[in-house]
Amino acid sequence: MYYKAFDFSFSFIGQLGGYNFNNMAMNALNINNLASDRNVSNRYYAPNISPSNNPQISTLYLEKSDFIRLNSVRLGYTIPLVSKRWVQSVGLYVTGQNLWTVTKYSGYDPLINSPRVSNGNQSLGVDYTAYPSAKTFLFGATIKF
């Protein structure tokens, strides 16, 4: 969109109907961590479960990965030039990425990408503590000669 000397653009991305296996929750927040004085999430704690039980792969750690994300926003301003000798225009802009995410997924990022292979099996949809998408800001200038 343009308004006078300003320009503005944005984009959203999202996903519906997907599931992630939250391996981080299974390994880091389960009941057997009580035996080693580590934290346990009350979501995975039940009164009659032994802290010596090993975590088991189950649907308890399968979570919907639906989300909507404000993926990119750009705001720019073109400086009006009085004298156009050798510079045609100068523009300043700021861009932000991964600014806002709405999800019920309890992991870091519902858009996980863990390309790890275990015993020949792909790990797509398995959250192996992948680093979340970074929130970034970029300031810049465009000069046209």
WOGI-V330847 format. One record per residue. RES is the residue in one small letter. SS is DSSP state (@ for helix, = for strand, . for the rest). OMEGA is omega in whole degrees, -180 to 180 (none if undefined). D_FIRST is the distance of its C-alpha to the first C-alpha in Angstrom with 2 decimals. Layout:
((RES,SS,OMEGA,D_FIRST) (RES,SS,OMEGA,D_FIRST))
This chain:
((m,.,178,0.00) (y,=,173,3.77) (y,=,-176,6.85) (k,.,-178,10.12) (a,.,-178,10.79) (f,=,170,8.33) (d,=,-175,5.60) (f,=,175,5.21) (s,=,179,6.23) (f,=,176,9.41) (s,=,176,12.27) (f,=,169,15.50) (i,=,180,18.86) (g,=,-180,22.09) (q,=,175,25.58) (l,.,173,28.04) (g,.,-179,31.76) (g,.,177,32.46) (y,=,173,35.29) (n,=,171,36.10) (f,=,-175,39.59) (n,.,-179,39.51) (n,@,177,42.16) (m,@,179,41.48) (a,@,-179,42.64) (m,@,-175,45.62) (n,@,-172,46.85) (a,@,-172,45.89) (l,.,-173,46.13) (n,.,-172,49.03) (i,@,-177,52.45) (n,@,175,54.43) (n,@,176,52.75) (l,@,-179,55.10) (a,@,-179,57.98) (s,@,177,56.45) (d,.,175,55.21) (r,.,-179,51.52) (n,.,176,48.92) (v,.,176,48.69) (s,.,179,45.93) (n,@,177,47.41) (r,@,-176,45.42) (y,@,-180,47.80) (y,.,174,50.94) (a,.,-172,53.62) (p,.,-174,56.95) (n,.,-180,59.35) (i,.,-180,57.70) (s,.,177,59.54) (p,.,179,57.69) (s,.,178,59.40) (n,.,175,57.55) (n,.,177,55.32) (p,.,-180,51.78) (q,.,176,51.56) (i,.,179,48.66) (s,.,179,47.89) (t,@,176,45.22) (l,@,-177,45.32) (y,@,176,42.81) (l,=,-175,40.65) (e,=,174,37.40) (k,=,-178,34.42) (s,.,177,31.43) (d,.,178,28.73) (f,=,167,25.59) (i,=,-175,21.88) (r,=,169,20.06) (l,=,-170,16.77) (n,=,-176,16.90) (s,=,175,14.18) (v,=,178,11.72) (r,=,175,10.32) (l,=,-178,9.72) (g,=,178,10.39) (y,=,178,11.89) (t,=,-178,13.37) (i,=,178,16.84) (p,.,-179,18.05) (l,.,179,21.36) (v,.,-179,24.31) (s,.,-178,26.51) (k,.,179,25.23) (r,.,-179,28.40) (w,.,175,27.62) (v,.,180,24.17) (q,.,180,21.29) (s,=,176,18.50) (v,=,179,18.22) (g,=,175,15.23) (l,=,-179,15.65) (y,=,172,13.87) (v,=,-179,14.94) (t,=,175,14.64) (g,=,179,16.51) (q,=,-179,18.01) (n,=,-173,20.22) (l,=,-171,19.48) (w,=,179,20.77) (t,=,175,23.08) (v,=,-180,24.84) (t,=,173,28.10) (k,.,179,31.81) (y,.,-174,32.90) (s,.,178,35.30) (g,.,-179,34.87) (y,.,-172,32.54) (d,.,180,29.84) (p,.,180,29.75) (l,.,-176,28.19) (i,.,176,31.40) (n,.,180,32.37) (s,.,-176,36.10) (p,.,-180,37.38) (r,.,179,40.94) (v,=,179,43.76) (s,=,-178,46.88) (n,.,179,49.95) (g,.,-179,47.87) (n,=,177,45.49) (q,=,-178,41.75) (s,.,179,40.21) (l,.,-178,36.85) (g,.,177,36.11) (v,=,-178,38.60) (d,.,177,37.45) (y,.,-179,39.68) (t,.,177,38.26) (a,.,179,35.29) (y,.,-178,33.25) (p,.,177,30.09) (s,.,-177,26.58) (a,.,172,25.93) (k,.,-175,23.28) (t,=,175,21.95) (f,=,-179,20.05) (l,=,176,19.33) (f,=,-177,19.00) (g,=,179,18.70) (a,=,176,18.45) (t,=,180,17.64) (i,=,179,20.10) (k,=,180,20.27) (f,.,none,23.80))
